[in-house]
């Protein structure tokens, strides 16, 4: 797997509020995908510093990439891009919190409407 494959997969991951992908909206840009040893890191910039869907977007990105590539990804909010950056990053790092949010999003149908892999 390389950066281009990750970016290509993210073209099929849509913002929950707009009918555009996280690539089209520049939520994730090429330099936001990095490789450190066997870890793949993806940082993202919510559409605004007050984006109410910032956490949802991060969960959707993480879910889609892990589903597509069958491995863990480190997904985080880009430093200085959201007022609740530390809280959102905590949810994305904490397996229990992430799992709880993922289940709620799955039950609501949100994952299905935002991920077209």
Secondary structure, DSSP 4 states (H G I P E B T S, - for coil): --HHHHHHHHTTBB-SSSSSBTTTTTSS-GGGEEEETTEEEEEE--SSTT-TTHHHHHHHHHHHHHHHHSS--EEEEPTTS-TTHHHHHHHHH-HHHHHHHHHHHHHHTHHHHHB--
